[in-house]
Amino acid sequence: MPRGTGFGRWREALAEALRAVGRFGAQALVVSLGVDTFEGDPISGFGLRSEDFLRVGEDLAAAGLPTLLVFEGGYAVAQVGVNAVNVLEGFAQRAG
């Protein structure tokens, strides 16, 4: 995706990927979780905000698959923890 891609388009791509996973019939989901898509990340140039990562977690949980999140990083050091926790919280809230 091009630099500057915001959450709306990014989320559409995630939904498309999760639909493909569903069509494939996967029995589990392994997510390489990088939060370098954060708007303040000095390297990636994406436009996700901290609250968007809650939605990411919710969307991953909605797939209804056993899920392993493997942390890959992010470079906006002050926000990495917040963004990673937001994914986990969103996932937990949706998964119940």
N, C-alpha and C positions, 0 to 999 in steps of 0.2 A: 504494500500500500504506500502511496506517496506521503512524503513529509507533510505535516499539517492535517492529516486525516483526523477528523473528530470522532466522538463516541458514537454518533448515530450510524455512520458508515462502518465503523469498526465493529459495532454490535451486529449489524446486518451480516457482515462476513463471519462472525462467530456463529450466528444462527444458521447460516448456510453450511458451515463446517459441521455443526452438531446434527443437522438434518442428514448430511452425508454419513456421519458416524451411525446414525439410526438406521439408515438404509443398508448399511454394511452388515448390521446385525452384531455389532461389537458387544462383548460381554463385560467390558470394563473400559474405563477411560483414564489415560495417563496424560496429564497436562504439564507441559513445560511452562511453568508460570514465571514469566518475566514481567515485572511492573515498570519496565522502561518505556512503556507506552504513555506514561504519565506526562502531562503537559509541561511540567518543569524539568523533565529529564534533559540533561545537557547533550545527549547523544542522538536519541531516536527521532525527535521532532513530531511525535504524535500529540493528540490533544485530549487525552483522557484526564478527568479530574478525580480527586480522591473518592468522591461519592460514586463515581461510575464503577469503581472496582467492587462495590457492593452488588451492583447489577450483574457484573461478570460472574461473581460467585453464585448468584441466584440462577443465572442462565446455565451454568455448568451443572448445578444440582438438578435443574429441571430435566436434564437428560435422563435422570433416573438410573444411572449406572454406578457401580462401585467405582470410586474415583481416587486416583493418586495424584497429588499435586507435588511436583518437583520444583523447588524454588531455583530460578535461574538468575535472578538479580534485577537490578535497576540502578541508576546512577545519580538520582536525585536523593542523596543520602538522608537528608532530613525527613523525607516522605516515604522511603522504602518500607519501613515497618508499618506505617499507617495504611499504605496501599495494600500490602500483603495481608494484613489483619482484616481489612475490609473485604477482600476476596473470601477469606475464611468465614467471616461473620455472615456475609451474604449467602454463602453455601450452606452454612449451618442453619440459618433461619429458614431457607427454602426446603432443605432436606428434612427438617423437623427433628 
